[in-house]
Amino acid sequence: TRATCSEIILRQEVLKDGFHRDLLIKVKFGESIEDLQTCRLLIKQDIPAGLFVDPYELASLRERNITEAVMVSENFDIEAPNYLSKESEVLIYARQDSQCIDCFQAFLPVHYRYHRPHSHDGETSIVVNHPDLLMFCDQAGSRGMIRFRFDSFDRTIELPILKCWAHSEVAAPCALENEDICQWNKMKYKSVYKNVTLQVPVGLTIHTSLVCSVTLLITILCSTLILVAIFKYGHFSL
């Protein structure tokens, strides 16, 4: 059995509805690779300016052992609107799927930013590009050697799957809670879908006057009610 580039399959999809979504990434290797226990998969995902990842949420998820993801970008403002934001980067340490011996999966919560209102269309698009797949195999004396059962023997050989690896290495932490740096191999793969495209609802500029008027009216009304309640039920002392 040959392992080829077509046997590395990436599936990227977005779950849930509304402004708060979950990005799910699944990677499946060819069935000819029987032992990936010594290999780790790191996913480097670029987050477009129209989305954001909450670093405090990631910290909470790590504490509960739900996902292993960390923000790379610094000076990150989760409150900024789309037009004042930049792309960011997240590292996700994928986990092996307990139901699939040759599969890894990663989970990342993402959120929509607010966008400028449009003059006509009430929606705008956000494109989530495919991530970079980085692999590091921990077998001594070999660069990306994976155990492969051959005939009646159990031998370690260099699989054709290595042809799928790019001729570049990326330095990144060996593990989430580890300061050591490893040289990860960037891998090529085949994606099931094209880049994920999300449709975000936005306001219309023709509604600006209406929204401002209603907002001001409600603000004045609520402020008046609060002042009336204070003077009617409040206790004042000189």
Disulfide bonds with the S-S distance in Angstrom:
Cys39-Cys137 2.05
Cys100-Cys103 1.94
Cys174-Cys182 1.83
